[in-house]
């Protein structure tokens, strides 16, 4: 069985990491990284990680859209950009 998702409002989620959290101290995070996001995108990524079959139909545009598409393809998720 194959799952098809539709994401009309995808996102490039930003995140950074830090070794420890200390009260009343300025925190210095590592470099900011991005991760594909949005409801249908997250479902397709999860299905793929669980070794299922999923196709993500995603509204993509501009530089951010290219980045999101490339990250999904790098993960092995089948992407149909619209």
Biopython code that builds the backbone (N, CA, C, O; Angstrom):
import numpy as np
from Bio.PDB.StructureBuilder import StructureBuilder

atoms = [
    (1, "UNK", "N", (0.844, -1.175, 0.000)),
    (1, "UNK", "CA", (0.000, 0.000, 0.000)),
    (1, "UNK", "C", (0.894, 1.244, 0.000)),
    (1, "UNK", "O", (1.890, 1.299, 0.721)),
    (2, "UNK", "N", (0.537, 2.219, -0.797)),
    (2, "UNK", "CA", (1.287, 3.461, -0.871)),
    (2, "UNK", "C", (0.442, 4.610, -0.332)),
    (2, "UNK", "O", (-0.769, 4.658, -0.547)),
    (3, "UNK", "N", (1.090, 5.525, 0.365)),
    (3, "UNK", "CA", (0.423, 6.695, 0.928)),
    (3, "UNK", "C", (0.813, 7.912, 0.116)),
    (3, "UNK", "O", (1.982, 8.090, -0.224)),
    (4, "UNK", "N", (-0.162, 8.751, -0.197)),
    (4, "UNK", "CA", (0.090, 10.009, -0.890)),
    (4, "UNK", "C", (-0.340, 11.139, 0.035)),
    (4, "UNK", "O", (-1.465, 11.148, 0.535)),
    (5, "UNK", "N", (0.567, 12.097, 0.262)),
    (5, "UNK", "CA", (0.247, 13.246, 1.107)),
    (5, "UNK", "C", (0.220, 14.504, 0.253)),
    (5, "UNK", "O", (0.885, 14.578, -0.781)),
    (6, "UNK", "N", (-0.551, 15.490, 0.691)),
    (6, "UNK", "CA", (-0.635, 16.782, 0.018)),
    (6, "UNK", "C", (-0.326, 17.865, 1.039)),
    (6, "UNK", "O", (-1.016, 17.993, 2.051)),
    (7, "UNK", "N", (0.714, 18.643, 0.766)),
    (7, "UNK", "CA", (1.105, 19.727, 1.671)),
    (7, "UNK", "C", (1.069, 21.035, 0.899)),
    (7, "UNK", "O", (1.904, 21.282, 0.028)),
    (8, "UNK", "N", (0.086, 21.873, 1.232)),
    (8, "UNK", "CA", (-0.056, 23.162, 0.554)),
    (8, "UNK", "C", (0.725, 24.265, 1.248)),
    (8, "UNK", "O", (0.960, 25.319, 0.657)),
    (9, "UNK", "N", (1.132, 24.041, 2.497)),
    (9, "UNK", "CA", (1.856, 25.054, 3.260)),
    (9, "UNK", "C", (3.084, 24.422, 3.921)),
    (9, "UNK", "O", (3.133, 24.297, 5.144)),
    (10, "UNK", "N", (4.079, 24.022, 3.114)),
    (10, "UNK", "CA", (5.274, 23.390, 3.682)),
    (10, "UNK", "C", (6.142, 24.418, 4.407)),
    (10, "UNK", "O", (5.930, 25.626, 4.294)),
    (11, "UNK", "N", (7.108, 23.916, 5.143)),
    (11, "UNK", "CA", (8.001, 24.801, 5.891)),
    (11, "UNK", "C", (9.407, 24.233, 5.897)),
    (11, "UNK", "O", (9.605, 23.024, 5.778)),
    (12, "UNK", "N", (10.370, 25.113, 6.036)),
    (12, "UNK", "CA", (11.733, 24.709, 6.368)),
    (12, "UNK", "C", (11.913, 25.067, 7.837)),
    (12, "UNK", "O", (12.111, 26.232, 8.182)),
    (13, "UNK", "N", (11.844, 24.056, 8.701)),
    (13, "UNK", "CA", (11.985, 24.289, 10.131)),
    (13, "UNK", "C", (13.442, 24.580, 10.466)),
    (13, "UNK", "O", (14.346, 23.914, 9.960)),
    (14, "UNK", "N", (13.669, 25.572, 11.319)),
    (14, "UNK", "CA", (15.017, 25.932, 11.757)),
    (14, "UNK", "C", (15.247, 25.400, 13.155)),
    (14, "UNK", "O", (14.353, 25.441, 14.001)),
    (15, "UNK", "N", (16.456, 24.897, 13.396)),
    (15, "UNK", "CA", (16.783, 24.445, 14.739)),
    (15, "UNK", "C", (18.283, 24.578, 14.980)),
    (15, "UNK", "O", (19.077, 24.630, 14.041)),
    (16, "UNK", "N", (18.648, 24.632, 16.245)),
    (16, "UNK", "CA", (20.053, 24.686, 16.648)),
    (16, "UNK", "C", (20.195, 23.845, 17.914)),
    (16, "UNK", "O", (19.209, 23.568, 18.598)),
    (17, "UNK", "N", (21.401, 23.449, 18.213)),
    (17, "UNK", "CA", (21.633, 22.634, 19.398)),
    (17, "UNK", "C", (22.565, 23.358, 20.361)),
    (17, "UNK", "O", (23.288, 24.284, 19.993)),
    (18, "UNK", "N", (22.522, 22.900, 21.607)),
    (18, "UNK", "CA", (23.371, 23.444, 22.652)),
    (18, "UNK", "C", (23.737, 22.297, 23.592)),
    (18, "UNK", "O", (22.928, 21.399, 23.824)),
    (19, "UNK", "N", (24.947, 22.329, 24.126)),
    (19, "UNK", "CA", (25.395, 21.221, 24.982)),
    (19, "UNK", "C", (24.658, 21.184, 26.312)),
    (19, "UNK", "O", (24.194, 20.123, 26.731)),
    (20, "UNK", "N", (24.544, 22.320, 26.979)),
    (20, "UNK", "CA", (23.885, 22.349, 28.282)),
    (20, "UNK", "C", (23.054, 23.619, 28.417)),
    (20, "UNK", "O", (23.306, 24.625, 27.754)),
    (21, "UNK", "N", (22.065, 23.545, 29.287)),
    (21, "UNK", "CA", (21.261, 24.712, 29.620)),
    (21, "UNK", "C", (21.567, 25.073, 31.066)),
    (21, "UNK", "O", (21.447, 24.241, 31.966)),
    (22, "UNK", "N", (21.964, 26.320, 31.276)),
    (22, "UNK", "CA", (22.302, 26.782, 32.617)),
    (22, "UNK", "C", (21.478, 28.031, 32.930)),
    (22, "UNK", "O", (21.353, 28.925, 32.094)),
    (23, "UNK", "N", (20.922, 28.084, 34.132)),
    (23, "UNK", "CA", (20.129, 29.267, 34.489)),
    (23, "UNK", "C", (20.997, 30.514, 34.594)),
    (23, "UNK", "O", (22.148, 30.454, 35.026)),
    (24, "UNK", "N", (20.426, 31.637, 34.192)),
    (24, "UNK", "CA", (21.043, 32.950, 34.321)),
    (24, "UNK", "C", (22.381, 33.090, 33.595)),
    (24, "UNK", "O", (23.238, 33.879, 33.995)),
    (25, "UNK", "N", (22.546, 32.318, 32.529)),
    (25, "UNK", "CA", (23.748, 32.426, 31.700)),
    (25, "UNK", "C", (23.328, 32.592, 30.249)),
    (25, "UNK", "O", (22.316, 32.043, 29.812)),
    (26, "UNK", "N", (24.109, 33.345, 29.524)),
    (26, "UNK", "CA", (23.845, 33.496, 28.096)),
    (26, "UNK", "C", (24.177, 32.176, 27.405)),
    (26, "UNK", "O", (25.235, 31.593, 27.641)),
    (27, "UNK", "N", (23.272, 31.713, 26.555)),
    (27, "UNK", "CA", (23.456, 30.440, 25.870)),
    (27, "UNK", "C", (23.979, 30.692, 24.460)),
    (27, "UNK", "O", (23.544, 31.629, 23.790)),
    (28, "UNK", "N", (24.900, 29.864, 24.016)),
    (28, "UNK", "CA", (25.471, 29.969, 22.675)),
    (28, "UNK", "C", (25.175, 28.677, 21.927)),
    (28, "UNK", "O", (25.749, 27.627, 22.216)),
    (29, "UNK", "N", (24.272, 28.775, 20.963)),
    (29, "UNK", "CA", (23.851, 27.614, 20.184)),
    (29, "UNK", "C", (24.839, 27.333, 19.059)),
    (29, "UNK", "O", (25.609, 28.197, 18.639)),
    (30, "UNK", "N", (24.786, 26.098, 18.592)),
    (30, "UNK", "CA", (25.572, 25.713, 17.432)),
    (30, "UNK", "C", (24.974, 26.330, 16.186)),
    (30, "UNK", "O", (24.046, 27.132, 16.287)),
    (31, "UNK", "N", (25.473, 25.983, 15.021)),
    (31, "UNK", "CA", (24.949, 26.565, 13.782)),
    (31, "UNK", "C", (23.485, 26.170, 13.559)),
    (31, "UNK", "O", (23.055, 25.080, 13.938)),
    (32, "UNK", "N", (22.737, 27.076, 12.940)),
    (32, "UNK", "CA", (21.335, 26.822, 12.635)),
    (32, "UNK", "C", (21.266, 25.845, 11.466)),
    (32, "UNK", "O", (21.978, 25.994, 10.473)),
    (33, "UNK", "N", (20.395, 24.840, 11.601)),
    (33, "UNK", "CA", (20.185, 23.861, 10.546)),
    (33, "UNK", "C", (18.717, 23.886, 10.147)),
    (33, "UNK", "O", (17.886, 24.431, 10.873)),
    (34, "UNK", "N", (18.393, 23.299, 8.997)),
    (34, "UNK", "CA", (17.009, 23.270, 8.523)),
    (34, "UNK", "C", (16.539, 21.834, 8.363)),
    (34, "UNK", "O", (17.331, 20.909, 8.180)),
    (35, "UNK", "N", (15.229, 21.680, 8.438)),
    (35, "UNK", "CA", (14.602, 20.376, 8.287)),
    (35, "UNK", "C", (13.257, 20.578, 7.573)),
    (35, "UNK", "O", (12.524, 21.509, 7.905)),
    (36, "UNK", "N", (12.923, 19.717, 6.595)),
    (36, "UNK", "CA", (11.644, 19.853, 5.918)),
    (36, "UNK", "C", (10.487, 19.665, 6.895)),
    (36, "UNK", "O", (10.544, 18.793, 7.762)),
    (37, "UNK", "N", (9.437, 20.480, 6.761)),
    (37, "UNK", "CA", (8.294, 20.365, 7.658)),
    (37, "UNK", "C", (6.987, 20.678, 6.969)),
    (37, "UNK", "O", (6.946, 21.000, 5.781)),
    (38, "UNK", "N", (5.930, 20.577, 7.734)),
    (38, "UNK", "CA", (4.564, 20.733, 7.232)),
    (38, "UNK", "C", (3.856, 19.404, 7.392)),
    (38, "UNK", "O", (4.486, 18.353, 7.275)),
    (39, "UNK", "N", (2.561, 19.427, 7.656)),
    (39, "UNK", "CA", (1.814, 18.221, 7.989)),
    (39, "UNK", "C", (2.054, 17.029, 7.079)),
    (39, "UNK", "O", (2.513, 15.986, 7.544)),
    (40, "UNK", "N", (1.755, 17.159, 5.798)),
    (40, "UNK", "CA", (1.918, 16.044, 4.872)),
    (40, "UNK", "C", (3.370, 15.654, 4.675)),
    (40, "UNK", "O", (3.677, 14.474, 4.503)),
    (41, "UNK", "N", (4.269, 16.632, 4.698)),
    (41, "UNK", "CA", (5.702, 16.354, 4.572)),
    (41, "UNK", "C", (6.161, 15.491, 5.745)),
    (41, "UNK", "O", (6.887, 14.515, 5.556)),
    (42, "UNK", "N", (5.738, 15.853, 6.953)),
    (42, "UNK", "CA", (6.132, 15.080, 8.133)),
    (42, "UNK", "C", (5.593, 13.655, 8.068)),
    (42, "UNK", "O", (6.286, 12.715, 8.458)),
    (43, "UNK", "N", (4.370, 13.486, 7.583)),
    (43, "UNK", "CA", (3.792, 12.140, 7.456)),
    (43, "UNK", "C", (4.599, 11.323, 6.444)),
    (43, "UNK", "O", (4.949, 10.176, 6.721)),
    (44, "UNK", "N", (4.894, 11.893, 5.284)),
    (44, "UNK", "CA", (5.659, 11.179, 4.256)),
    (44, "UNK", "C", (7.047, 10.806, 4.768)),
    (44, "UNK", "O", (7.532, 9.709, 4.492)),
    (45, "UNK", "N", (7.685, 11.697, 5.504)),
    (45, "UNK", "CA", (9.014, 11.398, 6.067)),
    (45, "UNK", "C", (8.928, 10.248, 7.068)),
    (45, "UNK", "O", (9.774, 9.354, 7.066)),
    (46, "UNK", "N", (7.906, 10.272, 7.920)),
    (46, "UNK", "CA", (7.748, 9.220, 8.928)),
    (46, "UNK", "C", (7.472, 7.870, 8.270)),
    (46, "UNK", "O", (8.047, 6.855, 8.666)),
    (47, "UNK", "N", (6.595, 7.857, 7.268)),
    (47, "UNK", "CA", (6.291, 6.610, 6.560)),
    (47, "UNK", "C", (7.554, 6.057, 5.922)),
    (47, "UNK", "O", (7.822, 4.859, 6.006)),
    (48, "UNK", "N", (8.329, 6.925, 5.286)),
    (48, "UNK", "CA", (9.578, 6.485, 4.649)),
    (48, "UNK", "C", (10.551, 5.906, 5.686)),
    (48, "UNK", "O", (11.169, 4.870, 5.443)),
    (49, "UNK", "N", (10.688, 6.573, 6.835)),
    (49, "UNK", "CA", (11.589, 6.079, 7.896)),
    (49, "UNK", "C", (11.146, 4.727, 8.437)),
    (49, "UNK", "O", (11.968, 3.928, 8.885)),
    (50, "UNK", "N", (9.838, 4.477, 8.392)),
    (50, "UNK", "CA", (9.309, 3.194, 8.848)),
    (50, "UNK", "C", (9.283, 2.164, 7.723)),
    (50, "UNK", "O", (8.653, 1.113, 7.840)),
    (51, "UNK", "N", (9.983, 2.485, 6.627)),
    (51, "UNK", "CA", (10.157, 1.613, 5.466)),
    (51, "UNK", "C", (8.862, 1.370, 4.702)),
    (51, "UNK", "O", (8.698, 0.333, 4.061)),
    (52, "UNK", "N", (7.939, 2.334, 4.773)),
    (52, "UNK", "CA", (6.717, 2.272, 3.988)),
    (52, "UNK", "C", (6.890, 3.036, 2.691)),
    (52, "UNK", "O", (7.960, 3.578, 2.412)),
    (53, "UNK", "N", (5.835, 3.075, 1.906)),
    (53, "UNK", "CA", (5.867, 3.764, 0.623)),
    (53, "UNK", "C", (4.993, 5.016, 0.701)),
    (53, "UNK", "O", (3.799, 4.934, 0.992)),
    (54, "UNK", "N", (5.599, 6.170, 0.438)),
    (54, "UNK", "CA", (4.862, 7.432, 0.497)),
    (54, "UNK", "C", (5.343, 8.369, -0.597)),
    (54, "UNK", "O", (6.527, 8.402, -0.931)),
    (55, "UNK", "N", (4.414, 9.124, -1.147)),
    (55, "UNK", "CA", (4.714, 10.173, -2.112)),
    (55, "UNK", "C", (4.194, 11.479, -1.544)),
    (55, "UNK", "O", (3.035, 11.572, -1.140)),
    (56, "UNK", "N", (5.057, 12.492, -1.514)),
    (56, "UNK", "CA", (4.681, 13.804, -0.987)),
    (56, "UNK", "C", (4.431, 14.762, -2.140)),
    (56, "UNK", "O", (5.351, 15.114, -2.878)),
    (57, "UNK", "N", (3.176, 15.182, -2.291)),
    (57, "UNK", "CA", (2.837, 16.233, -3.249)),
    (57, "UNK", "C", (2.924, 17.537, -2.467)),
    (57, "UNK", "O", (2.201, 17.740, -1.492)),
    (58, "UNK", "N", (3.832, 18.428, -2.913)),
    (58, "UNK", "CA", (4.149, 19.608, -2.107)),
    (58, "UNK", "C", (4.141, 20.863, -2.975)),
    (58, "UNK", "O", (4.720, 20.885, -4.061)),
    (59, "UNK", "N", (3.476, 21.905, -2.480)),
    (59, "UNK", "CA", (3.522, 23.211, -3.139)),
    (59, "UNK", "C", (4.887, 23.830, -2.844)),
    (59, "UNK", "O", (5.197, 24.141, -1.694)),
    (60, "UNK", "N", (5.695, 24.004, -3.878)),
    (60, "UNK", "CA", (7.061, 24.507, -3.695)),
    (60, "UNK", "C", (7.319, 25.688, -4.613)),
    (60, "UNK", "O", (6.809, 25.746, -5.731)),
    (61, "UNK", "N", (8.114, 26.625, -4.129)),
    (61, "UNK", "CA", (8.500, 27.752, -4.954)),
    (61, "UNK", "C", (9.723, 28.446, -4.391)),
    (61, "UNK", "O", (9.972, 28.397, -3.187)),
    (62, "UNK", "N", (10.469, 29.076, -5.237)),
    (62, "UNK", "CA", (11.618, 29.867, -4.823)),
    (62, "UNK", "C", (12.772, 29.041, -4.274)),
    (62, "UNK", "O", (12.794, 27.815, -4.379)),
    (63, "UNK", "N", (13.719, 29.742, -3.691)),
    (63, "UNK", "CA", (14.921, 29.110, -3.146)),
    (63, "UNK", "C", (14.590, 28.165, -2.003)),
    (63, "UNK", "O", (15.144, 27.069, -1.920)),
    (64, "UNK", "N", (13.686, 28.585, -1.118)),
    (64, "UNK", "CA", (13.294, 27.722, -0.002)),
    (64, "UNK", "C", (12.645, 26.440, -0.511)),
    (64, "UNK", "O", (12.882, 25.363, 0.037)),
    (65, "UNK", "N", (11.833, 26.550, -1.548)),
    (65, "UNK", "CA", (11.193, 25.370, -2.121)),
    (65, "UNK", "C", (12.194, 24.399, -2.714)),
    (65, "UNK", "O", (12.051, 23.185, -2.572)),
    (66, "UNK", "N", (13.208, 24.933, -3.378)),
    (66, "UNK", "CA", (14.258, 24.080, -3.937)),
    (66, "UNK", "C", (15.004, 23.366, -2.808)),
    (66, "UNK", "O", (15.297, 22.175, -2.904)),
    (67, "UNK", "N", (15.306, 24.100, -1.746)),
    (67, "UNK", "CA", (16.001, 23.506, -0.603)),
    (67, "UNK", "C", (15.179, 22.405, 0.049)),
    (67, "UNK", "O", (15.704, 21.345, 0.387)),
    (68, "UNK", "N", (13.884, 22.661, 0.225)),
    (68, "UNK", "CA", (13.000, 21.664, 0.829)),
    (68, "UNK", "C", (12.922, 20.424, -0.055)),
    (68, "UNK", "O", (13.042, 19.300, 0.432)),
    (69, "UNK", "N", (12.721, 20.628, -1.344)),
    (69, "UNK", "CA", (12.668, 19.502, -2.285)),
    (69, "UNK", "C", (13.945, 18.668, -2.237)),
    (69, "UNK", "O", (13.888, 17.439, -2.180)),
    (70, "UNK", "N", (15.099, 19.337, -2.260)),
    (70, "UNK", "CA", (16.376, 18.633, -2.258)),
    (70, "UNK", "C", (16.585, 17.849, -0.967)),
    (70, "UNK", "O", (17.089, 16.727, -1.003)),
    (71, "UNK", "N", (16.202, 18.427, 0.179)),
    (71, "UNK", "CA", (16.356, 17.712, 1.448)),
    (71, "UNK", "C", (15.474, 16.472, 1.492)),
    (71, "UNK", "O", (15.899, 15.419, 1.967)),
    (72, "UNK", "N", (14.249, 16.595, 0.998)),
    (72, "UNK", "CA", (13.361, 15.428, 0.972)),
    (72, "UNK", "C", (13.916, 14.344, 0.055)),
    (72, "UNK", "O", (13.911, 13.168, 0.417)),
    (73, "UNK", "N", (14.385, 14.719, -1.104)),
    (73, "UNK", "CA", (14.952, 13.740, -2.030)),
    (73, "UNK", "C", (16.202, 13.094, -1.450)),
    (73, "UNK", "O", (16.424, 11.898, -1.636)),
    (74, "UNK", "N", (17.024, 13.878, -0.745)),
    (74, "UNK", "CA", (18.214, 13.323, -0.097)),
    (74, "UNK", "C", (17.847, 12.255, 0.934)),
    (74, "UNK", "O", (18.598, 11.302, 1.143)),
    (75, "UNK", "N", (16.682, 12.420, 1.578)),
    (75, "UNK", "CA", (16.194, 11.438, 2.556)),
    (75, "UNK", "C", (15.580, 10.216, 1.867)),
    (75, "UNK", "O", (15.336, 9.196, 2.511)),
    (76, "UNK", "N", (15.331, 10.318, 0.562)),
    (76, "UNK", "CA", (14.730, 9.214, -0.171)),
    (76, "UNK", "C", (13.226, 9.308, -0.288)),
    (76, "UNK", "O", (12.587, 8.356, -0.737)),
    (77, "UNK", "N", (12.633, 10.443, 0.110)),
    (77, "UNK", "CA", (11.185, 10.630, 0.000)),
    (77, "UNK", "C", (10.861, 11.031, -1.441)),
    (77, "UNK", "O", (11.510, 11.909, -2.010)),
    (78, "UNK", "N", (9.854, 10.382, -2.022)),
    (78, "UNK", "CA", (9.414, 10.724, -3.372)),
    (78, "UNK", "C", (8.628, 12.031, -3.298)),
    (78, "UNK", "O", (7.661, 12.147, -2.545)),
    (79, "UNK", "N", (9.061, 13.020, -4.097)),
    (79, "UNK", "CA", (8.457, 14.350, -4.065)),
    (79, "UNK", "C", (7.866, 14.681, -5.431)),
    (79, "UNK", "O", (8.510, 14.489, -6.463)),
    (80, "UNK", "N", (6.631, 15.183, -5.421)),
    (80, "UNK", "CA", (6.001, 15.707, -6.630)),
    (80, "UNK", "C", (5.738, 17.180, -6.359)),
    (80, "UNK", "O", (4.775, 17.519, -5.671)),
    (81, "UNK", "N", (6.598, 18.077, -6.900)),
    (81, "UNK", "CA", (6.409, 19.500, -6.657)),
    (81, "UNK", "C", (5.288, 20.078, -7.522)),
    (81, "UNK", "O", (5.135, 19.706, -8.686)),
    (82, "UNK", "N", (4.514, 20.983, -6.943)),
    (82, "UNK", "CA", (3.488, 21.710, -7.705)),
    (82, "UNK", "C", (3.622, 23.184, -7.410)),
    (82, "UNK", "O", (2.861, 23.992, -7.942)),
]
sb = StructureBuilder()
sb.init_structure("model")
sb.init_model(0)
sb.init_chain("A")
sb.init_seg("    ")
for serial, (resi, resn, name, xyz) in enumerate(atoms, 1):
    if name == "N":
        sb.init_residue(resn, " ", resi, " ")
    sb.init_atom(name, np.array(xyz, "f"), 0.0, 1.0, " ", f" {name:<3s}", serial, name[0])
structure = sb.get_structure()
